[in-house]
């Protein structure tokens, strides 16, 4: 993110979408099955698997540490629910949704080369 900030035009925006690490289904899998919902890293460098998913707070912290200001943030459902129950649960609370969207701008108090 710090590298992207350096390349960002003065009034530019960085738009990031990422899977939500704490969707309702991932929480239920952990609670009910006692199973980690994330796959293990693979042994192959060509397709190492999924390294990490983030929470909204982590995305805000990463931006802040990189000299970016959060202009907009929201949880959205980018993927169709597998069942009516899953669809209902994803609508109960925004943080249960499957995708995080964050828009960043360079913080006003930072010089472009900082």
LUMVO-949972 format. One record per residue: residue number from 0; residue in three letters; x, y, z of N, C-alpha, C, CB in turn. Coordinates in nm, 2 decimals, decimal comma. Glycine has a CB too. Layout:
N
   seq   type     n_xx     n_yy     n_zz    ca_xx    ca_yy    ca_zz     c_xx     c_yy     c_zz    cb_xx    cb_yy    cb_zz
   NUM    ALA        X        Y        Z        X        Y        Z        X        Y        Z        X        Y        Z
...
//
This chain:
114
   seq   type     n_xx     n_yy     n_zz    ca_xx    ca_yy    ca_zz     c_xx     c_yy     c_zz    cb_xx    cb_yy    cb_zz
     0    UNK     0,08    -0,12     0,00     0,00     0,00     0,00     0,09     0,13     0,00    -0,09     0,00     0,12
     1    UNK     0,20     0,12     0,07     0,29     0,24     0,07     0,34     0,26    -0,07     0,40     0,22     0,17
     2    UNK     0,38     0,16    -0,14     0,42     0,17    -0,28     0,32     0,23    -0,37     0,47     0,03    -0,33
     3    UNK     0,19     0,19    -0,35     0,08     0,24    -0,43     0,06     0,39    -0,40    -0,05     0,16    -0,41
     4    UNK     0,08     0,43    -0,27     0,07     0,57    -0,23     0,17     0,65    -0,30     0,08     0,58    -0,08
     5    UNK     0,29     0,60    -0,32     0,39     0,68    -0,39     0,36     0,70    -0,53     0,53     0,60    -0,38
     6    UNK     0,29     0,61    -0,59     0,25     0,62    -0,74     0,12     0,70    -0,76     0,24     0,48    -0,80
     7    UNK     0,05     0,73    -0,65    -0,08     0,79    -0,66    -0,08     0,93    -0,70    -0,15     0,77    -0,52
     8    UNK    -0,16     0,97    -0,79    -0,17     1,11    -0,83    -0,22     1,19    -0,71    -0,26     1,13    -0,96
     9    UNK    -0,20     1,32    -0,72    -0,24     1,41    -0,60    -0,38     1,39    -0,56    -0,22     1,55    -0,64
    10    UNK    -0,48     1,38    -0,65    -0,62     1,36    -0,61    -0,66     1,22    -0,65    -0,70     1,47    -0,68
    11    UNK    -0,57     1,13    -0,66    -0,60     0,99    -0,70    -0,67     0,91    -0,59    -0,48     0,92    -0,75
    12    UNK    -0,73     0,80    -0,62    -0,79     0,72    -0,53    -0,74     0,57    -0,55    -0,95     0,73    -0,54
    13    UNK    -0,72     0,50    -0,45    -0,69     0,36    -0,46    -0,82     0,29    -0,41    -0,56     0,32    -0,37
    14    UNK    -0,87     0,20    -0,49    -0,99     0,12    -0,46    -0,95    -0,02    -0,44    -1,10     0,14    -0,57
    15    UNK    -0,97    -0,07    -0,32    -0,93    -0,21    -0,28    -1,06    -0,29    -0,25    -0,83    -0,21    -0,17
    16    UNK    -1,06    -0,41    -0,31    -1,16    -0,51    -0,26    -1,09    -0,63    -0,22    -1,26    -0,54    -0,38
    17    UNK    -1,13    -0,69    -0,11    -1,07    -0,81    -0,06    -1,17    -0,90     0,01    -0,95    -0,77     0,04
    18    UNK    -1,15    -1,03     0,01    -1,24    -1,11     0,09    -1,25    -1,07     0,24    -1,20    -1,26     0,08
    19    UNK    -1,36    -1,08     0,30    -1,38    -1,05     0,44    -1,34    -1,17     0,52    -1,52    -1,01     0,47
    20    UNK    -1,24    -1,15     0,61    -1,19    -1,27     0,69    -1,29    -1,32     0,79    -1,06    -1,23     0,76
    21    UNK    -1,39    -1,23     0,82    -1,48    -1,27     0,93    -1,63    -1,27     0,89    -1,47    -1,17     1,05
    22    UNK    -1,65    -1,33     0,77    -1,79    -1,35     0,72    -1,86    -1,44     0,82    -1,79    -1,40     0,58
    23    UNK    -2,00    -1,43     0,81    -2,08    -1,52     0,90    -2,05    -1,66     0,88    -2,23    -1,49     0,87
    24    UNK    -2,03    -1,71     0,75    -2,00    -1,85     0,73    -1,87    -1,89     0,79    -2,00    -1,88     0,58
    25    UNK    -1,77    -1,81     0,78    -1,64    -1,84     0,84    -1,65    -1,85     0,99    -1,53    -1,74     0,80
    26    UNK    -1,72    -1,76     1,05    -1,74    -1,76     1,19    -1,82    -1,89     1,24    -1,82    -1,64     1,24
    27    UNK    -1,92    -1,93     1,16    -1,99    -2,05     1,19    -1,91    -2,17     1,18    -2,12    -2,06     1,11
    28    UNK    -1,83    -2,18     1,07    -1,74    -2,29     1,05    -1,64    -2,31     1,17    -1,65    -2,28     0,92
    29    UNK    -1,59    -2,20     1,22    -1,50    -2,20     1,33    -1,57    -2,25     1,46    -1,43    -2,06     1,36
    30    UNK    -1,69    -2,19     1,48    -1,76    -2,22     1,60    -1,82    -2,36     1,60    -1,88    -2,12     1,61
    31    UNK    -1,88    -2,40     1,50    -1,95    -2,53     1,50    -1,86    -2,65     1,46    -2,06    -2,52     1,40
    32    UNK    -1,77    -2,63     1,38    -1,68    -2,74     1,34    -1,55    -2,74     1,40    -1,67    -2,74     1,19
    33    UNK    -1,51    -2,63     1,46    -1,38    -2,62     1,52    -1,27    -2,63     1,41    -1,36    -2,72     1,63
    34    UNK    -1,31    -2,58     1,29    -1,22    -2,60     1,18    -1,18    -2,46     1,12    -1,29    -2,69     1,07
    35    UNK    -1,05    -2,45     1,08    -1,01    -2,33     1,02    -1,07    -2,32     0,88    -0,85    -2,32     1,02
    36    UNK    -1,14    -2,21     0,85    -1,20    -2,20     0,72    -1,10    -2,16     0,60    -1,31    -2,09     0,72
    37    UNK    -0,98    -2,13     0,64    -0,88    -2,10     0,54    -0,80    -2,22     0,49    -0,79    -1,98     0,59
    38    UNK    -0,77    -2,22     0,36    -0,69    -2,33     0,31    -0,54    -2,31     0,36    -0,70    -2,34     0,16
    39    UNK    -0,47    -2,42     0,36    -0,32    -2,41     0,39    -0,25    -2,36     0,27    -0,27    -2,55     0,44
    40    UNK    -0,13    -2,30     0,29    -0,05    -2,26     0,18     0,00    -2,39     0,11     0,07    -2,18     0,23
    41    UNK     0,01    -2,38    -0,02     0,05    -2,49    -0,10     0,20    -2,49    -0,12    -0,02    -2,49    -0,24
    42    UNK     0,26    -2,60    -0,15     0,40    -2,62    -0,17     0,45    -2,56    -0,30     0,44    -2,76    -0,16
    43    UNK     0,36    -2,52    -0,39     0,40    -2,48    -0,53     0,40    -2,33    -0,54     0,31    -2,55    -0,63
    44    UNK     0,52    -2,28    -0,58     0,53    -2,13    -0,60     0,44    -2,07    -0,71     0,67    -2,09    -0,62
    45    UNK     0,40    -2,16    -0,81     0,32    -2,11    -0,92     0,18    -2,08    -0,87     0,32    -2,21    -1,03
    46    UNK     0,13    -2,15    -0,77     0,00    -2,13    -0,72     0,00    -2,16    -0,57    -0,11    -2,22    -0,79
    47    UNK     0,05    -2,07    -0,49     0,07    -2,09    -0,34    -0,05    -2,09    -0,26     0,17    -1,99    -0,29
    48    UNK    -0,17    -2,06    -0,32    -0,29    -2,06    -0,24    -0,32    -1,92    -0,19    -0,28    -2,16    -0,12
    49    UNK    -0,41    -1,92    -0,10    -0,46    -1,79    -0,04    -0,37    -1,76     0,08    -0,61    -1,79    -0,01
    50    UNK    -0,30    -1,65     0,08    -0,21    -1,62     0,20    -0,29    -1,56     0,32    -0,11    -1,52     0,16
    51    UNK    -0,37    -1,47     0,29    -0,43    -1,40     0,41    -0,56    -1,33     0,36    -0,33    -1,30     0,46
    52    UNK    -0,66    -1,32     0,45    -0,78    -1,24     0,44    -0,78    -1,14     0,55    -0,91    -1,33     0,43
    53    UNK    -0,84    -1,03     0,53    -0,83    -0,92     0,63    -0,97    -0,88     0,68    -0,77    -0,80     0,56
    54    UNK    -0,97    -0,82     0,80    -1,09    -0,76     0,85    -1,09    -0,61     0,81    -1,09    -0,77     1,01
    55    UNK    -1,20    -0,55     0,83    -1,21    -0,40     0,80    -1,11    -0,32     0,88    -1,36    -0,35     0,82
    56    UNK    -1,10    -0,35     1,01    -1,01    -0,28     1,09    -0,87    -0,29     1,04    -1,02    -0,32     1,24
    57    UNK    -0,83    -0,41     1,00    -0,69    -0,43     0,95    -0,67    -0,35     0,82    -0,67    -0,58     0,92
    58    UNK    -0,77    -0,35     0,73    -0,76    -0,27     0,61    -0,74    -0,12     0,64    -0,88    -0,29     0,52
    59    UNK    -0,82    -0,07     0,74    -0,80     0,07     0,78    -0,66     0,10     0,84    -0,91     0,11     0,88
    60    UNK    -0,62     0,00     0,92    -0,48     0,02     0,98    -0,37     0,02     0,88    -0,46    -0,09     1,09
    61    UNK    -0,38    -0,07     0,78    -0,28    -0,08     0,68    -0,28     0,05     0,60    -0,31    -0,20     0,58
    62    UNK    -0,39     0,10     0,56    -0,39     0,23     0,49    -0,33     0,34     0,58    -0,54     0,27     0,46
    63    UNK    -0,37     0,35     0,70    -0,32     0,45     0,79    -0,16     0,45     0,80    -0,38     0,45     0,93
    64    UNK    -0,11     0,32     0,82     0,03     0,31     0,83     0,10     0,34     0,70     0,07     0,16     0,88
    65    UNK     0,03     0,33     0,59     0,09     0,36     0,46     0,08     0,50     0,42     0,03     0,27     0,36
    66    UNK     0,02     0,59     0,50     0,00     0,73     0,47    -0,12     0,75     0,39     0,12     0,78     0,40
    67    UNK    -0,22     0,67     0,40    -0,34     0,68     0,33    -0,46     0,71     0,42    -0,37     0,56     0,24
    68    UNK    -0,56     0,78     0,37    -0,68     0,81     0,45    -0,79     0,74     0,39    -0,71     0,97     0,45
    69    UNK    -0,87     0,68     0,47    -0,99     0,60     0,42    -1,10     0,70     0,39    -1,04     0,50     0,53
    70    UNK    -1,14     0,71     0,26    -1,24     0,80     0,21    -1,38     0,73     0,21    -1,21     0,84     0,07
    71    UNK    -1,38     0,60     0,20    -1,50     0,52     0,19    -1,47     0,38     0,23    -1,57     0,53     0,05
    72    UNK    -1,56     0,32     0,31    -1,55     0,18     0,34    -1,69     0,11     0,35    -1,47     0,16     0,47
    73    UNK    -1,70    -0,01     0,31    -1,82    -0,08     0,32    -1,80    -0,23     0,30    -1,93    -0,03     0,22
    74    UNK    -1,90    -0,31     0,36    -1,91    -0,45     0,33    -2,01    -0,47     0,23    -1,94    -0,53     0,47
    75    UNK    -1,98    -0,56     0,13    -2,07    -0,59     0,02    -2,08    -0,74     0,00    -2,04    -0,52    -0,11
    76    UNK    -2,18    -0,79    -0,06    -2,19    -0,93    -0,10    -2,16    -0,94    -0,25    -2,33    -0,99    -0,07
    77    UNK    -2,05    -0,98    -0,28    -2,01    -1,00    -0,42    -2,04    -1,13    -0,48    -1,86    -0,97    -0,44
    78    UNK    -2,07    -1,23    -0,39    -2,09    -1,36    -0,44    -2,23    -1,41    -0,40    -1,99    -1,46    -0,38
    79    UNK    -2,29    -1,49    -0,48    -2,43    -1,54    -0,45    -2,42    -1,64    -0,33    -2,49    -1,61    -0,58
    80    UNK    -2,51    -1,63    -0,24    -2,52    -1,72    -0,13    -2,56    -1,86    -0,18    -2,63    -1,67    -0,03
    81    UNK    -2,50    -1,96    -0,11    -2,52    -2,10    -0,15    -2,66    -2,15    -0,11    -2,42    -2,18    -0,09
    82    UNK    -2,73    -2,07    -0,01    -2,86    -2,12     0,04    -2,94    -2,00     0,08    -2,84    -2,22     0,15
    83    UNK    -3,07    -2,02     0,11    -3,15    -1,91     0,16    -3,10    -1,87     0,30    -3,30    -1,96     0,16
    84    UNK    -3,06    -1,97     0,38    -3,01    -1,94     0,51    -2,89    -1,86     0,51    -2,98    -2,08     0,59
    85    UNK    -2,80    -1,89     0,42    -2,67    -1,81     0,41    -2,71    -1,67     0,36    -2,58    -1,88     0,31
    86    UNK    -2,80    -1,66     0,27    -2,84    -1,53     0,22    -2,90    -1,44     0,33    -2,94    -1,54     0,11
    87    UNK    -2,98    -1,50     0,42    -3,04    -1,43     0,53    -2,93    -1,39     0,63    -3,14    -1,53     0,60
    88    UNK    -2,84    -1,48     0,66    -2,73    -1,45     0,76    -2,64    -1,34     0,71    -2,65    -1,57     0,79
    89    UNK    -2,61    -1,33     0,58    -2,53    -1,23     0,53    -2,59    -1,09     0,53    -2,49    -1,26     0,38
    90    UNK    -2,73    -1,09     0,55    -2,80    -0,96     0,55    -2,82    -0,91     0,70    -2,93    -0,98     0,48
    91    UNK    -2,79    -1,00     0,79    -2,82    -0,96     0,93    -2,73    -0,84     0,98    -2,79    -1,08     1,02
    92    UNK    -2,61    -0,85     0,94    -2,51    -0,74     0,99    -2,41    -0,72     0,87    -2,44    -0,78     1,12
    93    UNK    -2,38    -0,59     0,85    -2,28    -0,57     0,74    -2,15    -0,64     0,75    -2,25    -0,42     0,73
    94    UNK    -2,10    -0,66     0,87    -1,97    -0,73     0,88    -1,98    -0,88     0,85    -1,92    -0,72     1,02
    95    UNK    -2,10    -0,94     0,83    -2,11    -1,08     0,79    -2,10    -1,09     0,64    -2,25    -1,13     0,83
    96    UNK    -2,10    -0,98     0,56    -2,09    -0,99     0,42    -1,95    -1,04     0,37    -2,12    -0,86     0,35
    97    UNK    -1,95    -1,09     0,24    -1,83    -1,16     0,20    -1,71    -1,08     0,15    -1,87    -1,25     0,09
    98    UNK    -1,73    -0,95     0,12    -1,63    -0,87     0,06    -1,62    -0,73     0,13    -1,65    -0,84    -0,09
    99    UNK    -1,49    -0,69     0,14    -1,46    -0,55     0,20    -1,42    -0,46     0,08    -1,35    -0,56     0,31
   100    UNK    -1,48    -0,34     0,08    -1,44    -0,24    -0,02    -1,39    -0,12     0,06    -1,56    -0,21    -0,12
   101    UNK    -1,27    -0,07     0,02    -1,21     0,05     0,08    -1,15     0,14    -0,03    -1,10     0,01     0,19
   102    UNK    -1,19     0,27    -0,02    -1,13     0,37    -0,10    -1,04     0,45    -0,02    -1,24     0,45    -0,18
   103    UNK    -0,91     0,47    -0,07    -0,81     0,55     0,00    -0,77     0,67    -0,08    -0,69     0,46     0,04
   104    UNK    -0,73     0,77    -0,01    -0,66     0,88    -0,08    -0,53     0,91     0,01    -0,75     1,01    -0,09
   105    UNK    -0,44     0,98    -0,05    -0,32     1,02     0,02    -0,36     1,11     0,13    -0,22     1,09    -0,07
   106    UNK    -0,31     1,09     0,25    -0,34     1,18     0,37    -0,29     1,32     0,33    -0,27     1,13     0,50
   107    UNK    -0,37     1,42     0,37    -0,34     1,56     0,34    -0,21     1,61     0,41    -0,46     1,64     0,38
   108    UNK    -0,18     1,55     0,52    -0,07     1,60     0,60     0,07     1,53     0,55    -0,09     1,56     0,74
   109    UNK     0,06     1,45     0,45     0,18     1,38     0,40     0,23     1,44     0,26     0,16     1,23     0,39
   110    UNK     0,36     1,46     0,25     0,41     1,50     0,12     0,42     1,37     0,03     0,56     1,56     0,14
   111    UNK     0,40     1,38    -0,10     0,39     1,27    -0,19     0,51     1,17    -0,18     0,38     1,31    -0,33
   112    UNK     0,63     1,23    -0,15     0,75     1,14    -0,14     0,78     1,09     0,00     0,87     1,22    -0,19
   113    UNK     0,70     1,12     0,10     0,72     1,07     0,24     0,69     0,92     0,24     0,63     1,14     0,34
//
